[in-house]
Amino acid sequence: MECALGMATATHFPSFSRLNSSPKVRLFSVTCQSVSLSASENVERPWKVADARLVLEDGSVWRAKSFGASGTQVGEVVFNTSLTGYQEILTDPSYAGQFVLMTNPHIGNTGVNFDDEESKQCFLGGLVIRSLSISTSNWRCKQTLGDYLASRNIMGIYDVDTRAITRRLRQDGSLIGVLSTEDSKTDDELLEMSRTWDIVGVDLISGVSCKAPYEWVDKTGSEWDFNFNKRNEDTFHVVAYDFGIKYNILRRLASYGCKITVVPSTWPASETLKMKPDGVLFSNGPGDPSAVPYAVETVKEIIGKVVVFGICMGHQLLGQALGGKTFKMKFGHHGGNHPVRNIRNGRVEISAQNHNYAVDPESLPKGVEVTHVNLNDGSCAGLAFPQQKLMSLQYHPEASPGPHDSDPVFGEFIQLMKQEKQRA
Ligand SMILES: NC(=O)CC[C@H](N)C(=O)O
């Protein structure tokens, strides 16, 4: 036994093994004890043995148990450090093409309900967890997590060493993986799948955006709302570009008094400007911002003409539209505990984040102000360009799930629209 990881996994099942090496393989070895059951030893066990595998592109194979859907699925593995809110995470369209690994070890205990969804479907590739709660107990619960994932055809695995995988992703960067419940597929075949698939350069927005414009009216429910004493009575018309928009962005805008028209990602800028909105919101969304030049063009045509607010993917598209560059981070930010400094007022906000790309502030033209900085790694977390009536955040002020510290930014967007209206 050569390291703690080996000890932890070897005593139970043949849960970890290594295939042929790749440049990403780290120099440590894990000794696994193989448990093989011959026919005569095939006694009934009170627990289920491994029936799923996660094969990572670095050649490691993680044996696990399956819940939710079965089959074979390829995706990029990212770890999320939120302690709770798995249902909002599962329905955040920005996770399209990714497997979300929850670092909180105990998942599923509150089940799912149909009010906490962030979109109409689960777009992520699959869910990877340490321990699936054997009981579900919550007054709002309508279904177990396993049944919910199965009904939405999403794969989940549990009883896998999520801590070891997280450490690997932190050290080596995000990795492509394949989840499979199919015995007919060899480890090598799954490894090959992981090495021939990529998420970089792929337009994932077109798969999650709405197909036609619609009006959004729902506010945050009165039992959950907050910050209402700081709102004004005016109504502002906002056109929201749906690059994979989370419902809570729309609910918060509605609660702040906006009348909202949601439009598809390919909606022409000229049509938006014809609507004479008070503001335009560019939403969050999945994948590589460099893979959607059509969206950057739309943003370019709109900025400077109307007040705009970008959130996450929207912030990255604004960065590109201003002439800046985006880059892929080592393992991104996914969780509800990221400290961000608001440079304008000096305050630190604990924020909800979910992104793998970031804007390089050095690449931005003069006049663009970095308004927020992520205190974990110093990356750019917010921008403003007053000359162009523009503001953006790399993270999630709608906080679903996550802390509400950044909610007042919706008020700043309202103020910007108000000032512009008064000027006109
Ligand atoms: N939540 C988002 O909008 C994510 C933005 C982008 N897809 C990224 O991973 O960086």
Ligand as a Chemical Component Dictionary entry (heavy atoms), coordinates in Angstrom:
data_LIG
# 
_chem_comp.id                   LIG 
_chem_comp.type                 NON-POLYMER 
_chem_comp.pdbx_formal_charge   0 
_chem_comp.three_letter_code    LIG 
# 
loop_
_chem_comp_atom.comp_id 
_chem_comp_atom.atom_id 
_chem_comp_atom.alt_atom_id 
_chem_comp_atom.type_symbol 
_chem_comp_atom.charge 
_chem_comp_atom.model_Cartn_x 
_chem_comp_atom.model_Cartn_y 
_chem_comp_atom.model_Cartn_z 
_chem_comp_atom.pdbx_ordinal 
LIG N1 N1 N 0 -22.194 29.650 -16.131 1  
LIG C1 C1 C 0 -21.735 30.062 -17.298 2  
LIG O1 O1 O 0 -22.285 30.914 -17.984 3  
LIG C2 C2 C 0 -20.500 29.374 -17.803 4  
LIG C3 C3 C 0 -19.784 30.139 -18.858 5  
LIG C4 C4 C 0 -18.853 29.272 -19.688 6  
LIG N2 N2 N 0 -19.588 28.214 -20.248 7  
LIG C5 C5 C 0 -17.715 28.759 -18.839 8  
LIG O2 O2 O 0 -17.654 27.584 -18.523 9  
LIG O3 O3 O 0 -16.875 29.543 -18.463 10 
# 
loop_
_chem_comp_bond.comp_id 
_chem_comp_bond.atom_id_1 
_chem_comp_bond.atom_id_2 
_chem_comp_bond.value_order 
_chem_comp_bond.pdbx_ordinal 
LIG N1 C1 SING 1 
LIG C1 O1 DOUB 2 
LIG C1 C2 SING 3 
LIG C2 C3 SING 4 
LIG C3 C4 SING 5 
LIG C4 N2 SING 6 
LIG C4 C5 SING 7 
LIG C5 O2 DOUB 8 
LIG C5 O3 SING 9 
# 
